[in-house]
Amino acid sequence: MKYPLILITITIFIACSSQQADLPVTENFSQDTISAEKQSEPLYCNHEVKVGAEQTDSYLSLLKDKRVAVVGNQSSMIGSVHLVDSLKNSGINLVRVFSPEHGFRGDADAGEKVASGTDEKTGLQIVSLYGSNRKPTAEQLADVDILLFDIQDVGARFYTYISTLHYVMEAAAENGKKLILLDRPNPNGHYVDGPVLDPKFKSFVGMHPVPVVHGMTIGEYAQMINGEGWLANGVVCDLSVIKCEGWDHTRFYELPIAPSPNLQNMTSIYLYPSLCFFEGTVVSIGRGTDKPFQVIGHPKMEVDVLEKLYSFKPMPNAAAAHPVLEGETCYGYDLSGSDIKELRTKAKLDLSYLIEFYNKLKMGSAYFLKSNFINNLAGTDQLKSQILAGKTLEEIEASWQSGLNEFKEKRKKYLLYTDFEN
């Protein structure tokens, strides 16, 4: 059984398109039916939430008579209207759009190089910040007065929108530009967990000494980047955050639009922080299927007799051009029917499947990719060493606690909303 989201089909009319004219402009981010339970008691607080972008009275006056560049993607919506369209309709002087990983429309596969281009309808230049150009250049900012950042994050350190945020803040600071960030709820903002990144393993999938799940909105995260002096040469960004209304860290928010191609529903978003570690192994997490980040499998996996055997075959699709184990029948688990309330309230990383697959596949170090990408995802080489050494899940989790406690204290200074620990 699938646990449904609110049935909403959102048609995205985006004035600024990517260079690929054949990309779809409709995103259906929903599941199949509405349960009686959800009809009687809403699972999500969306009807009470007003995201930063919706609060135009708070920022349009700041943009008047300014040259503005938007950093956004398909999630940069004000109801059914894209932020870019709203700004154009309000007479704001837009000069450029910057887009993160997955592109302006959010259709590019993870890791796929995203090309820059020009929107045919508006003539706006679209500059990709994923690939060789991850940071706006002085030339790209020369005719810009204000940067307006509006991207939906999911609250995991290896989700690269916060890395793009870092470089945008750094470029703004270095070039004397103001950054206005339109905040959005963090769907995984109700807990903090995982190993804190060791700076030796800094990469685009982990740039800062924070846990895997940091429990902050992208606006709170921006304040931490500034406050902790993480920008190059100690520069500080002139930052203003337009807060959300009606949301805090104890409330659950349903994303109205898929934040990236392989996070297609709330089940995948809640599972993502735990399952993404498999990206550093030989195991498939469903890229190339209709259940990415909801299924786990490998051709040589044998599940327990009492467990329901599940099989799938990754194949190229719009969200994964070359999926792991392409064309091979994989055996493992289907988590797409997980109880959505249990996933929300679990409030911790679950690495039990990562350890189970290691133990059952009996591949030793070959379980992990030769690139040691697992270390980039974990932000440390300890997790891999612990699994190879046969440490239990409880022992591994205990090794995080000291770093987590220190981070939680640091995090308090930057929160904009009532916290789950208050």
C-alpha positions in Angstrom: 0.0 0.0 0.0 1.2 3.5 -0.8 0.8 6.3 1.7 -0.4 9.3 -0.2 0.5 12.9 -0.4 -2.1 15.5 -1.0 -3.2 15.0 -4.6 -2.0 18.0 -6.4 -1.0 18.3 -10.0 1.0 21.4 -10.4 1.6 22.8 -13.8 4.7 24.8 -13.8 4.8 27.7 -16.3 8.3 28.9 -16.2 9.2 31.9 -18.3 12.9 31.1 -18.0 13.4 27.7 -19.6 16.6 25.7 -20.0 18.3 25.3 -23.3 16.5 21.9 -23.8 13.1 22.9 -25.2 11.7 19.4 -25.0 12.0 19.1 -21.2 8.6 18.6 -19.5 7.1 21.6 -17.7 4.6 19.5 -15.6 5.5 18.0 -12.3 3.0 15.7 -10.5 4.3 15.3 -7.0 1.7 13.1 -5.5 0.7 9.6 -4.6 -2.4 7.7 -5.7 -5.3 8.1 -3.2 -6.2 10.1 -0.1 -6.6 7.9 3.1 -9.5 8.4 5.4 -7.0 9.1 8.2 -5.5 12.0 6.2 -9.0 13.4 5.3 -9.9 13.6 9.0 -6.6 14.8 10.3 -4.1 16.5 8.0 -0.6 15.0 8.1 1.0 18.2 7.0 0.8 21.9 8.0 0.9 23.3 4.5 -2.4 25.1 4.8 -0.9 27.2 7.5 2.5 27.9 6.0 3.5 30.9 4.0 7.0 30.4 2.5 9.4 33.3 2.1 8.7 33.7 -1.6 5.0 34.2 -0.9 5.8 37.2 1.3 6.3 39.6 -1.5 5.5 42.7 0.7 8.7 41.8 2.6 11.1 41.9 -0.3 9.7 43.5 -3.5 10.5 47.0 -2.1 14.1 46.0 -1.6 14.3 45.0 -5.3 12.8 48.2 -6.7 15.2 50.0 -9.1 17.8 47.3 -8.6 19.3 44.9 -11.0 18.4 41.4 -9.8 19.7 37.9 -10.4 17.6 34.9 -9.2 19.2 31.7 -7.9 16.5 29.2 -8.3 15.0 26.1 -10.0 11.6 24.4 -10.5 10.9 24.6 -6.7 11.0 28.5 -6.8 7.3 28.8 -6.9 4.7 31.2 -5.4 1.7 29.0 -5.5 1.2 28.2 -9.1 3.4 31.0 -10.4 7.2 30.8 -10.8 9.2 33.4 -8.9 10.7 34.6 -12.1 7.3 35.2 -13.6 6.1 37.0 -10.4 9.1 39.3 -10.4 8.7 40.1 -14.1 5.0 40.8 -13.6 5.9 43.2 -10.7 8.3 45.2 -12.9 11.5 44.0 -11.3 14.6 44.3 -13.5 15.8 40.8 -13.8 19.2 40.4 -15.5 20.1 36.8 -15.0 19.1 33.4 -13.6 21.6 31.0 -11.8 20.6 27.4 -11.6 22.0 24.6 -9.3 22.5 20.8 -9.8 19.6 19.3 -11.8 19.2 22.5 -13.8 16.6 25.3 -13.7 13.7 22.9 -14.4 15.1 20.2 -12.1 15.2 17.5 -14.8 19.0 16.8 -15.0 20.3 13.5 -13.4 22.4 13.7 -10.3 26.0 14.5 -11.3 25.0 15.4 -14.9 26.7 18.5 -16.2 24.1 21.2 -16.7 24.6 23.6 -19.6 24.0 27.3 -19.4 21.7 28.9 -22.0 19.3 31.7 -22.9 15.6 31.7 -22.3 13.9 32.2 -25.7 10.9 33.9 -24.3 12.4 36.5 -22.0 16.0 36.6 -23.3 17.3 36.1 -19.7 20.6 34.4 -19.5 20.6 31.1 -17.5 23.9 30.4 -15.9 24.5 26.9 -14.6 26.2 26.6 -11.2 26.8 22.9 -11.6 29.7 21.6 -13.5 32.9 23.6 -14.2 31.3 26.8 -13.0 30.0 26.3 -9.4 30.5 29.9 -8.2 29.2 33.0 -9.9 32.1 35.0 -11.4 32.8 38.7 -11.0 31.9 39.1 -14.6 28.5 37.4 -14.1 27.8 39.6 -11.1 29.1 42.9 -12.6 25.6 44.1 -13.7 23.8 42.7 -10.6 22.9 44.6 -7.5 21.0 42.0 -5.6 20.9 38.2 -5.6 17.6 36.5 -4.7 18.0 32.9 -3.6 15.0 30.6 -3.6 15.5 26.8 -3.7 13.8 24.0 -1.7 16.3 22.0 0.3 15.7 18.6 2.0 18.0 18.9 5.0 20.8 16.5 4.2 24.5 17.5 4.1 25.1 15.7 0.8 22.2 17.4 -1.0 24.2 19.9 -3.0 21.9 22.9 -3.0 23.6 24.0 0.3 27.0 23.8 -1.4 25.6 26.0 -4.2 24.4 28.4 -1.4 27.9 28.5 0.0 29.5 29.6 -3.3 26.7 32.1 -4.1 27.2 33.7 -0.6 31.0 33.7 -1.1 30.7 35.4 -4.6 28.2 37.9 -3.2 30.6 38.8 -0.4 33.6 39.1 -2.6 31.8 41.3 -5.1 29.9 43.5 -2.7 26.5 42.2 -3.6 23.5 41.7 -1.2 21.9 38.3 -1.0 18.2 38.0 -0.1 17.2 34.4 0.8 13.6 33.3 0.6 13.3 30.6 3.2 11.3 27.3 2.9 10.6 24.6 5.4 13.0 21.7 5.8 11.1 18.4 5.5 13.8 16.7 7.6 14.1 19.6 10.0 12.8 17.8 13.0 16.0 16.0 13.9 19.8 16.1 13.9 21.9 12.9 13.3 24.9 11.3 11.7 28.7 11.9 11.8 29.9 15.4 11.7 32.1 16.1 8.6 35.8 16.0 9.0 37.3 18.9 7.0 39.7 16.4 5.4 36.8 15.0 3.5 35.3 18.3 2.3 33.7 18.1 -1.2 30.8 19.4 -3.1 28.6 16.7 -1.3 29.8 18.0 2.0 31.5 21.3 2.5 30.9 22.1 6.2 31.5 20.5 9.6 27.9 19.6 10.2 26.1 16.2 10.6 24.5 14.3 7.7 21.1 15.6 9.0 21.6 19.2 10.3 18.1 20.1 11.2 18.1 23.6 9.7 16.2 25.4 7.0 18.3 26.7 4.1 17.9 30.2 5.7 19.2 29.0 9.0 22.0 27.2 7.3 23.0 30.4 5.5 23.2 32.2 8.8 25.5 29.5 10.1 27.8 29.7 7.1 28.2 33.4 7.8 28.4 33.2 11.5 31.0 30.4 11.6 33.3 32.1 9.1 33.1 29.3 6.6 33.4 31.6 3.5 36.9 31.9 1.9 39.3 34.4 3.6 36.7 35.1 6.3 34.5 37.2 4.1 30.9 37.8 5.3 27.9 37.9 3.0 25.4 40.8 3.3 22.5 38.4 4.0 18.8 38.9 4.7 16.5 36.0 5.2 12.7 36.2 4.6 11.3 33.7 7.1 8.5 31.3 6.6 5.3 31.9 8.5 3.3 29.1 10.2 6.1 26.6 10.4 8.6 25.4 13.0 10.9 22.5 13.5 8.2 20.4 15.1 5.8 20.7 12.1 5.7 18.5 9.0 5.6 20.1 5.6 4.8 18.3 2.4 6.8 19.5 -0.5 4.4 20.6 -3.3 7.0 20.0 -6.0 9.7 17.3 -6.4 13.0 19.0 -5.3 15.0 16.8 -7.7 14.3 14.1 -10.3 14.9 11.1 -7.9 13.0 12.4 -4.9 9.6 11.9 -6.2 7.4 11.8 -3.0 7.6 12.3 0.7 8.5 8.7 1.3 11.7 9.1 -0.7 12.5 12.4 1.0 12.3 10.8 4.5 14.3 7.8 3.4 16.9 9.8 1.5 19.3 10.7 4.4 19.6 7.0 5.3 19.7 5.4 1.9 22.0 7.9 0.2 25.0 6.1 1.8 24.4 3.2 -0.7 25.6 5.6 -3.4 29.0 4.8 -2.2 28.5 1.1 -2.6 27.8 -1.5 -5.3 24.1 -1.6 -4.3 21.2 0.0 -6.2 18.8 2.4 -4.4 16.4 2.4 -7.3 17.7 4.9 -9.7 16.4 3.8 -13.1 13.1 2.6 -11.6 9.9 4.2 -10.6 10.9 4.0 -7.0 14.2 5.8 -6.6 15.4 6.1 -2.9 12.6 3.7 -2.0 14.0 0.3 -3.0 17.4 -1.4 -2.3 18.8 -4.3 -4.1 21.7 -6.2 -5.6 21.9 -9.2 -8.0 23.6 -11.3 -5.4 21.5 -10.3 -2.4 19.6 -13.0 -0.5 16.9 -11.8 1.9 15.8 -13.7 4.9 13.2 -16.4 4.3 10.6 -14.6 6.3 11.1 -11.4 4.4 9.2 -10.7 1.3 11.5 -11.0 -1.7 11.4 -8.0 -4.0 13.1 -7.7 -7.3 13.7 -4.8 -9.7 15.7 -4.0 -12.8 17.3 -0.5 -13.2 17.0 0.8 -16.7 17.8 4.2 -18.2 15.0 6.8 -17.8 14.6 10.6 -17.7 15.9 10.8 -14.1 18.9 8.3 -14.5 20.6 8.0 -17.9 23.1 5.4 -16.6 21.8 3.8 -13.4 23.9 1.6 -11.2 23.4 -2.1 -12.1 21.7 -1.2 -15.3 19.8 -4.1 -16.9 20.5 -6.4 -14.0 17.8 -8.0 -11.8 18.4 -6.8 -8.2 16.9 -8.5 -5.1 16.2 -6.8 -1.9 13.6 -4.6 -0.2 10.8 -2.3 -1.3 10.3 0.5 1.3 7.9 2.5 -0.7 5.0 1.2 1.4 6.5 2.3 4.7 4.2 4.0 7.1 4.6 7.7 6.4 3.9 8.6 10.0 6.6 6.2 11.3 9.1 7.6 8.8 8.4 11.2 9.9 8.6 10.5 13.6 11.5 8.1 13.6 13.8 11.1 13.7 17.1 9.3 13.2 19.3 7.9 10.5 18.8 4.2 9.9 22.0 2.5 8.6 20.7 -1.0 9.4 20.2 -1.8 5.7 23.7 -0.5 4.8 25.2 -2.9 7.3 22.9 -5.8 6.5 23.7 -5.7 2.8 27.5 -5.6 3.6 27.1 -8.6 5.8 25.0 -10.6 3.4 26.8 -9.9 0.2 30.1 -11.0 1.8 32.2 -8.9 -0.6 34.5 -7.3 2.0 36.0 -4.0 0.9 34.7 -4.6 -2.7 31.3 -3.6 -1.3 32.4 0.0 -1.4 33.2 1.8 -4.6 36.9 2.1 -5.4 36.5 5.9 -5.5 35.8 5.8 -1.7 32.8 8.0 -2.4 31.4 6.6 0.8 33.9 8.8 2.7 32.6 11.9 1.0 29.0 11.0 1.8 29.8 10.2 5.4 32.2 13.1 5.7 34.7 10.7 7.4 36.6 7.5 6.7 35.5 6.1 10.1 32.1 4.7 8.9 33.7 2.5 6.2 36.3 1.4 8.7 33.7 0.6 11.3 31.6 -1.5 8.9 34.7 -3.4 7.6 35.7 -4.0 11.3 32.3 -5.5 12.0 31.1 -2.8 14.4 27.5 -3.0 15.4 25.0 -0.3 14.5 24.8 0.7 18.1 28.6 1.1 18.3 28.7 3.2 15.1 25.9 5.5 16.3 27.6 5.9 19.7 30.7 7.2 17.9 28.8 10.2 16.5 27.4 11.4 19.8 30.1 13.7 21.0 30.3 15.6 17.7 26.5 15.8 17.5 26.2 17.3 21.0 28.8 20.0 20.1 27.1 20.7 16.9 23.6 21.0 18.5 24.9 23.7 20.8 26.5 25.6 17.9 23.3 25.3 15.9 21.1 27.0 18.5 22.6 30.4 17.6 21.3 30.3 14.1 17.8 29.0 14.4 14.9 31.2 13.1 12.1 29.0 14.3 11.0 27.2 17.4 13.1 24.1 17.7 12.1 20.5 18.4 14.4 20.5 21.5 12.6 23.6 23.1 
